[in-house]
Each structure stands twice: as structure tokens, then as C-alpha cells.
Amino acid sequence: MGGVIVTNPPKADAEDVEALAGFGVATVSEAMGRTGLLGPSIRPVQQGVRVAGTAVTVLSWPGDNLMIHAAVEQCGEGDILVVTTTSPCTDGLFGELFATALQKRGVRGVVLNTGIRDTQELRDMGFAAWSRAVSSQGTVKATGGSVNVPVAIDGQVVRPGDVIVADDDGVVVVPREKARETAERSEAREAMEAATRAAFLEGQLGLDRYGLRDTLTQLGVEYRTYEEYTGAGS
């Protein structure tokens, strides 16, 4: 199997990446119209960590991590490595030695549509990771693949240089051309949520704040007393 290693792909502006780093995955996805999520199966191996960075993508053969070795050379400050395979794989393609090499190069984390291992070591060294599975199963280094090409995870396309935001809720990808716009929309959404939070703290109900009582009526939902509902006392 052949492949290609693309060097120096375009990347989102560092300023926009840093702006997006201030927002959670849910906020960023909502700001993009509820798009960009890599799916609920990609989970963190740590808790309480949020990162944002530019994607370096890897397309590997299942059970083979050769192209991750090739990708390390293409990674630099502020990047996040994103790995998937040509068909489903939960083998432990990534572990502590890879993380050591990437951390030295300023990489902020890894997102794997595969398995990961050495999770305790990764937590101890503070290297952030998200994966589809945790598995000690080893791999080979025998088959070609590609680096810095568009890849798909759960139907969501990730291109090299796109922005990856990841936290306890999962992972979202922001197209590099939309990074600034998404950061601005995320900021506006957080301001709106802050106002709603303050209203809830004062006792206002979501039914009233969001105008949902009319929605209930339009859907035919009725209020009945317990006696009316059960016929008690009749």
C-alpha cells in the first residue's frame, strides 16, 4: 500500500486557535450549528483537561502505527495529532513513547479513532489524549499510509490545519477558514448563557425564558391536576 506525506499544509491562525481554546466543545459545536463533533465514542483518558490546536492527520492501516512515526516529523508547536485507520481498529496504536516524542515538539495532544495504551503514563506526564478504545494490543510497522490528508471520523471530515478542540465532553473540529467566526460566535453564545444562568439563579424557569409554554400548548400537552388525571374522588 502506498501513500503520501504532505508537508507544510495551511493552518488556522494561532490567534484564532487560542481564542477557541477558551470555549468548551459543546459551546463550539453549538456555535457552528451543532456540527463538527467527532462522535461520542471518542473519549478522554484524563479528566479536567481542555486543549485546542491545529490538526496533523494520519491515515494508517489497522494494527500498524508506521505512519504515526512518519507524522511525528510533521508535528510542531501547537499541533494536535489526529489518527484514524482505513478500517475499524481498536489496537493500541499509541502510547507513552510516542507522547514523549510529540511533547518534545510542542504537540498539545492526540485524538485517536483507534486504541491507546500506557494511559497512566500519559496522565502522569500531562499529555492529553482522546481515543475510541483503551487496549494493550501491540502493532506492527509494515504498511504505508498517509499524513496530512483529509480523514473522516464518524462521518466528520478533519483536514490538516483545521482546529481541534477537545475536553471532557469529547472532540470537535472547526474548519480552519471558520476559526475566527466560530470563536466570535462562541463568545456570543457564552454571553447569552451567562445571562440565562443569572436568570435561573433568580428563579426564572426555562419554560418562561424560552417561551416554551406556547410550544407545549401547540403540541397538545395539557396540565391536569392529580385528581383530574386519576379520577380520584369521583
VOROPA-448454 format. One record per residue (C-alpha): residue number from 1; chain; x, y, z. Coordinates in Angstrom, 2 decimals. Example, Ala and Ser with C-alpha at 12.3 -4.5 7.8 and 13.67 -1.06 7.14 Angstrom:
REM residues 2
PT / k / c / px / py / pz
PT / 1 / A / 12.30 / -4.50 / 7.80
PT / 2 / A / 13.67 / -1.06 / 7.14
END
This chain:
REM residues 234
PT / k / c / px / py / pz
PT / 1 / A / 0.00 / 0.00 / 0.00
PT / 2 / A / 1.40 / 3.39 / -0.99
PT / 3 / A / 0.57 / 6.76 / 0.46
PT / 4 / A / 1.62 / 10.37 / 0.71
PT / 5 / A / 3.15 / 12.64 / 3.35
PT / 6 / A / 2.07 / 16.23 / 2.77
PT / 7 / A / 4.40 / 18.86 / 4.21
PT / 8 / A / 3.54 / 22.39 / 5.32
PT / 9 / A / -0.24 / 22.37 / 4.86
PT / 10 / A / -2.12 / 25.62 / 5.60
PT / 11 / A / -3.17 / 26.08 / 9.23
PT / 12 / A / -5.66 / 28.17 / 11.14
PT / 13 / A / -4.19 / 31.34 / 12.63
PT / 14 / A / -2.65 / 30.78 / 16.06
PT / 15 / A / -4.62 / 33.72 / 17.47
PT / 16 / A / -7.91 / 32.12 / 16.44
PT / 17 / A / -6.84 / 28.77 / 17.88
PT / 18 / A / -6.10 / 30.40 / 21.22
PT / 19 / A / -9.47 / 32.14 / 21.16
PT / 20 / A / -11.24 / 28.81 / 20.60
PT / 21 / A / -9.24 / 27.26 / 23.45
PT / 22 / A / -11.30 / 29.34 / 25.85
PT / 23 / A / -14.54 / 27.56 / 25.00
PT / 24 / A / -15.86 / 24.08 / 25.64
PT / 25 / A / -16.57 / 21.50 / 22.96
PT / 26 / A / -20.34 / 21.85 / 23.43
PT / 27 / A / -20.19 / 25.62 / 23.01
PT / 28 / A / -18.05 / 25.43 / 19.89
PT / 29 / A / -20.27 / 22.82 / 18.27
PT / 30 / A / -23.41 / 24.82 / 19.06
PT / 31 / A / -21.76 / 27.94 / 17.62
PT / 32 / A / -21.30 / 26.05 / 14.34
PT / 33 / A / -24.92 / 24.97 / 14.18
PT / 34 / A / -24.42 / 21.72 / 16.11
PT / 35 / A / -21.81 / 20.39 / 13.71
PT / 36 / A / -18.19 / 19.26 / 13.92
PT / 37 / A / -18.43 / 16.65 / 16.67
PT / 38 / A / -16.29 / 13.55 / 16.15
PT / 39 / A / -18.84 / 11.34 / 17.90
PT / 40 / A / -19.49 / 10.09 / 21.44
PT / 41 / A / -17.15 / 7.10 / 21.15
PT / 42 / A / -14.04 / 9.31 / 21.24
PT / 43 / A / -13.40 / 9.73 / 24.97
PT / 44 / A / -10.64 / 11.31 / 27.09
PT / 45 / A / -8.19 / 9.19 / 29.05
PT / 46 / A / -7.89 / 12.01 / 31.61
PT / 47 / A / -10.34 / 14.40 / 33.27
PT / 48 / A / -10.42 / 18.16 / 33.66
PT / 49 / A / -8.31 / 18.92 / 30.57
PT / 50 / A / -9.19 / 21.12 / 27.61
PT / 51 / A / -6.90 / 21.65 / 24.63
PT / 52 / A / -7.10 / 23.33 / 21.25
PT / 53 / A / -4.64 / 23.05 / 18.40
PT / 54 / A / -4.18 / 22.56 / 14.68
PT / 55 / A / -4.66 / 19.09 / 13.24
PT / 56 / A / -1.91 / 16.91 / 11.84
PT / 57 / A / -3.77 / 13.98 / 10.34
PT / 58 / A / -2.76 / 10.34 / 9.94
PT / 59 / A / -4.39 / 7.59 / 7.89
PT / 60 / A / -2.93 / 4.23 / 8.91
PT / 61 / A / -3.52 / 0.58 / 8.19
PT / 62 / A / -5.31 / -1.22 / 11.05
PT / 63 / A / -2.88 / -2.65 / 13.58
PT / 64 / A / 0.01 / -0.68 / 12.07
PT / 65 / A / 1.49 / 2.52 / 13.50
PT / 66 / A / 4.22 / 3.17 / 10.92
PT / 67 / A / 2.55 / 6.36 / 9.73
PT / 68 / A / 2.38 / 7.77 / 13.25
PT / 69 / A / 6.18 / 7.59 / 13.29
PT / 70 / A / 6.18 / 9.45 / 9.98
PT / 71 / A / 3.72 / 12.03 / 11.32
PT / 72 / A / 5.87 / 12.94 / 14.33
PT / 73 / A / 8.30 / 14.66 / 11.96
PT / 74 / A / 5.46 / 16.80 / 10.60
PT / 75 / A / 4.23 / 17.88 / 14.04
PT / 76 / A / 5.18 / 21.13 / 15.72
PT / 77 / A / 4.25 / 23.66 / 18.37
PT / 78 / A / 0.52 / 23.94 / 18.91
PT / 79 / A / -0.49 / 20.89 / 16.87
PT / 80 / A / -2.82 / 18.03 / 17.80
PT / 81 / A / -2.25 / 14.64 / 16.17
PT / 82 / A / -5.41 / 13.06 / 14.73
PT / 83 / A / -5.19 / 9.37 / 13.81
PT / 84 / A / -7.61 / 7.05 / 12.04
PT / 85 / A / -7.32 / 3.80 / 10.10
PT / 86 / A / -8.57 / 2.53 / 6.77
PT / 87 / A / -10.96 / 0.15 / 8.55
PT / 88 / A / -12.08 / -0.16 / 12.19
PT / 89 / A / -9.27 / -0.83 / 14.67
PT / 90 / A / -9.05 / -0.76 / 18.46
PT / 91 / A / -5.43 / -1.90 / 18.81
PT / 92 / A / -3.16 / 0.26 / 20.96
PT / 93 / A / -1.50 / 2.25 / 18.17
PT / 94 / A / -0.27 / 4.99 / 20.51
PT / 95 / A / 1.49 / 5.04 / 23.87
PT / 96 / A / 3.93 / 6.83 / 26.14
PT / 97 / A / 6.94 / 6.75 / 23.80
PT / 98 / A / 5.02 / 8.50 / 21.03
PT / 99 / A / 3.75 / 11.03 / 23.56
PT / 100 / A / 7.30 / 11.72 / 24.73
PT / 101 / A / 8.43 / 12.50 / 21.19
PT / 102 / A / 5.39 / 14.67 / 20.48
PT / 103 / A / 5.58 / 16.55 / 23.77
PT / 104 / A / 9.19 / 17.46 / 22.96
PT / 105 / A / 7.92 / 19.04 / 19.73
PT / 106 / A / 5.25 / 21.12 / 21.45
PT / 107 / A / 2.26 / 18.98 / 20.44
PT / 108 / A / -0.75 / 19.57 / 22.69
PT / 109 / A / -2.44 / 16.19 / 22.47
PT / 110 / A / -3.65 / 13.30 / 20.38
PT / 111 / A / -7.06 / 12.19 / 19.09
PT / 112 / A / -7.28 / 8.53 / 18.05
PT / 113 / A / -10.09 / 6.78 / 16.24
PT / 114 / A / -8.33 / 3.62 / 17.46
PT / 115 / A / -6.97 / 2.23 / 20.70
PT / 116 / A / -4.43 / 3.75 / 23.06
PT / 117 / A / -2.27 / 2.30 / 25.82
PT / 118 / A / 0.04 / 3.50 / 28.63
PT / 119 / A / -2.83 / 5.67 / 29.84
PT / 120 / A / -1.47 / 6.08 / 33.37
PT / 121 / A / 1.89 / 7.17 / 32.00
PT / 122 / A / 0.17 / 9.67 / 29.72
PT / 123 / A / -1.72 / 11.15 / 32.65
PT / 124 / A / 1.46 / 11.29 / 34.74
PT / 125 / A / 3.32 / 13.19 / 32.03
PT / 126 / A / 0.39 / 15.52 / 31.35
PT / 127 / A / -0.07 / 14.55 / 27.72
PT / 128 / A / -3.73 / 14.93 / 26.74
PT / 129 / A / -5.32 / 12.09 / 24.79
PT / 130 / A / -8.71 / 11.08 / 23.43
PT / 131 / A / -9.38 / 7.66 / 21.89
PT / 132 / A / -12.05 / 5.22 / 20.79
PT / 133 / A / -10.67 / 2.41 / 22.97
PT / 134 / A / -8.01 / 1.53 / 25.53
PT / 135 / A / -6.06 / -1.56 / 24.52
PT / 136 / A / -2.68 / -3.06 / 25.32
PT / 137 / A / -2.65 / -4.87 / 21.98
PT / 138 / A / 0.60 / -4.06 / 20.16
PT / 139 / A / 1.05 / -3.16 / 16.49
PT / 140 / A / 3.44 / -3.59 / 13.57
PT / 141 / A / 5.23 / -1.10 / 11.35
PT / 142 / A / 4.85 / -2.60 / 7.91
PT / 143 / A / 2.26 / -0.80 / 5.77
PT / 144 / A / 2.22 / 2.56 / 4.04
PT / 145 / A / -0.41 / 5.22 / 4.68
PT / 146 / A / -0.72 / 8.98 / 4.55
PT / 147 / A / -0.02 / 12.05 / 6.67
PT / 148 / A / -1.70 / 15.45 / 6.38
PT / 149 / A / -4.54 / 14.35 / 4.13
PT / 150 / A / -8.26 / 14.77 / 4.86
PT / 151 / A / -9.56 / 11.95 / 7.08
PT / 152 / A / -13.03 / 11.02 / 8.28
PT / 153 / A / -14.04 / 10.05 / 11.81
PT / 154 / A / -17.67 / 9.08 / 12.35
PT / 155 / A / -18.53 / 10.85 / 9.10
PT / 156 / A / -16.83 / 14.10 / 10.16
PT / 157 / A / -14.01 / 15.26 / 7.90
PT / 158 / A / -10.83 / 16.55 / 9.52
PT / 159 / A / -8.31 / 18.33 / 7.29
PT / 160 / A / -4.73 / 19.18 / 8.20
PT / 161 / A / -4.63 / 22.63 / 9.75
PT / 162 / A / -8.23 / 22.56 / 10.98
PT / 163 / A / -8.74 / 23.43 / 14.64
PT / 164 / A / -9.33 / 20.62 / 17.11
PT / 165 / A / -10.94 / 21.45 / 20.45
PT / 166 / A / -11.18 / 18.64 / 23.00
PT / 167 / A / -12.33 / 18.38 / 26.59
PT / 168 / A / -14.23 / 16.05 / 28.94
PT / 169 / A / -17.27 / 16.15 / 26.62
PT / 170 / A / -15.42 / 14.92 / 23.53
PT / 171 / A / -13.83 / 16.40 / 20.43
PT / 172 / A / -14.96 / 18.95 / 17.84
PT / 173 / A / -13.27 / 20.07 / 14.62
PT / 174 / A / -13.52 / 23.62 / 13.30
PT / 175 / A / -12.66 / 24.19 / 9.62
PT / 176 / A / -9.63 / 26.45 / 9.51
PT / 177 / A / -11.47 / 29.05 / 7.39
PT / 178 / A / -14.19 / 29.32 / 10.04
PT / 179 / A / -11.96 / 29.53 / 13.11
PT / 180 / A / -12.33 / 33.27 / 13.74
PT / 181 / A / -16.06 / 33.33 / 13.02
PT / 182 / A / -16.62 / 30.34 / 15.29
PT / 183 / A / -14.63 / 31.93 / 18.10
PT / 184 / A / -16.76 / 35.08 / 17.84
PT / 185 / A / -19.98 / 33.07 / 17.82
PT / 186 / A / -18.78 / 31.00 / 20.77
PT / 187 / A / -18.11 / 34.18 / 22.73
PT / 188 / A / -21.60 / 35.47 / 21.94
PT / 189 / A / -23.12 / 32.15 / 22.99
PT / 190 / A / -21.28 / 32.18 / 26.30
PT / 191 / A / -22.54 / 35.71 / 26.99
PT / 192 / A / -26.09 / 34.54 / 26.29
PT / 193 / A / -25.66 / 31.53 / 28.56
PT / 194 / A / -24.27 / 33.75 / 31.33
PT / 195 / A / -27.43 / 35.87 / 31.19
PT / 196 / A / -29.59 / 32.74 / 31.27
PT / 197 / A / -27.62 / 31.33 / 34.19
PT / 198 / A / -28.19 / 34.54 / 36.14
PT / 199 / A / -31.92 / 34.37 / 35.38
PT / 200 / A / -32.11 / 30.76 / 36.57
PT / 201 / A / -30.28 / 31.69 / 39.77
PT / 202 / A / -33.02 / 34.25 / 40.38
PT / 203 / A / -35.66 / 31.55 / 39.94
PT / 204 / A / -36.84 / 32.06 / 36.36
PT / 205 / A / -37.94 / 28.87 / 34.62
PT / 206 / A / -36.73 / 27.72 / 31.21
PT / 207 / A / -40.39 / 27.31 / 30.23
PT / 208 / A / -40.81 / 31.06 / 30.52
PT / 209 / A / -37.40 / 32.27 / 29.42
PT / 210 / A / -37.51 / 30.24 / 26.21
PT / 211 / A / -41.23 / 30.75 / 25.58
PT / 212 / A / -41.88 / 27.02 / 25.81
PT / 213 / A / -45.35 / 27.19 / 27.32
PT / 214 / A / -46.78 / 28.06 / 23.91
PT / 215 / A / -44.82 / 25.16 / 22.43
PT / 216 / A / -46.41 / 22.76 / 24.89
PT / 217 / A / -49.85 / 24.08 / 24.01
PT / 218 / A / -49.20 / 23.78 / 20.27
PT / 219 / A / -48.12 / 20.17 / 20.80
PT / 220 / A / -51.31 / 19.38 / 22.66
PT / 221 / A / -49.70 / 18.91 / 26.06
PT / 222 / A / -52.23 / 19.68 / 28.81
PT / 223 / A / -51.96 / 20.44 / 32.51
PT / 224 / A / -54.23 / 18.30 / 34.71
PT / 225 / A / -54.50 / 18.07 / 38.45
PT / 226 / A / -53.79 / 14.72 / 40.03
PT / 227 / A / -57.48 / 14.24 / 40.72
PT / 228 / A / -58.39 / 15.06 / 37.10
PT / 229 / A / -55.73 / 12.70 / 35.76
PT / 230 / A / -56.56 / 9.75 / 38.01
PT / 231 / A / -60.23 / 10.35 / 38.55
PT / 232 / A / -59.64 / 10.22 / 42.29
PT / 233 / A / -62.63 / 11.34 / 44.38
PT / 234 / A / -65.14 / 10.93 / 41.56
END
